[in-house]
């Protein structure tokens, strides 16, 4: 099933459909996607979205924890000049960095000039996982979505670690839908593409992953307790802008599209701005002004 959160008649509502060609149906107002992921039963009392309705896509839900995986595709390792790692390279992706499709990626040009794209297949954990055997790992997956691990390469380079470079507010577009695991017959046969202003800059396949999803879940769960709703980003194919010759970076006014086959496409404009210090996140007035909302 395809599940999403839409803003309909001024309210955030969970919606679902069996396939992209089917109409969206509204869940009861009290049901959220986060509750469903955490084990809540999907309600039977769905009503069809009225004809002519113009719903606005929203962030499907806000994950509690996001686990990033460093270079996980052979050609990506090659463009970085790295050897194949013996174990997955991990880093945190902050929950406060998450935005939905249609929301702006906002960065301060005085803070970073090398903002890069990384479209990834994202795994949504469906139940608590601790020391999970690799053979059982997919049982803990609720579904899949699309993410873009936006990265400030100059901050990564300056810091020698990835906390700031990966964790800035608005640096993790996520969505636009969550597709339940039963709909994705093989998550390792999906095409991944990134477009900047309509130009394809990444075009790869999850078949090329160095560490596949069961291995990643098994490895992560050795060190951390994965909980329902947590997200595992699985790495990006080659084609990141900072490794092009000459290098490229996102600029204010760009439009970024992040697509994974069978799931959907995130569309995010890029804006320059400075966060209002009185704000509390992407929904604050300061961010809305910077994003041109």
Secondary structure, DSSP 8 states (H G I E B T S, - for coil): -EEEEEEETTEEEEEEESSTTS--EE--TT--HHHHHTT----S--EE--TT---EE--S---S-EEEE---BHHHHHHHT----SS--EEEE-GGGEE-TT--EEE-TTT-S-EE--EEEEEEE-S-BSS--GGGGGGGEEEEEEEEE-EEHHHHHHHSSSHHHHHSTT-EEEEEEEEEGGG-S-TTS-EEEEEETTEEEEEEEGGGBSS-HHHHHHHHHHHS-B-TT-EEE----S--GGGSSS-----TT-EEEEEETTTEEEEEEEEE----TT--STTSHHHHHHTT-
